[in-house]
Amino acid sequence: MDDFYKEHILEHYRHPRHFGHLETATCAFEDRNPLCGDELRVELLVDETGIVRDIRFSGKGCAISQAAMSMLSDIVLQRSVEEIARLPKESVLDELGIGISPARMKCALLGLKVVKSAALGELACWPDQEAVS
């Protein structure tokens, strides 16, 4: 693994962006990976136009799951919940910048699953929104 990418991941693991809780979250979702014990909770503050104005996450787990969620939190800030619901897994994998083995793929993508679930929950609260496929 390239030292730059290793340090990049460890930096996000040691000093995660947007870690903590929101006092006034409009939606939240949590999940875990029972195979390895990674746990994540995401809280979003979404404005009346559907834009994520703030995000916080909490949880525990391996460096890959926590760093991926930290990186993802920067990606989703100021995006619409519709955009977030459609984010491809490559958006996370590209940020990590390393090859992820099949055994670690669930670790890397747990944050994306949780963020999308929170965004879809927010979309479900809007009666005039079309379902996201």
Secondary structure, DSSP 8 states (H G I E B T S, - for coil): --HHHHHHHHHHHHS-TTBS--TT-SEEEEEEETTTTEEEEEEEEE-TTSBEEEEEEEEE--HHHHHHHHHHHHHHTT-BHHHHHT--THHHHHHH-S---HHHHHHHHHHHHHHHHHHHHHHHT-TTS----
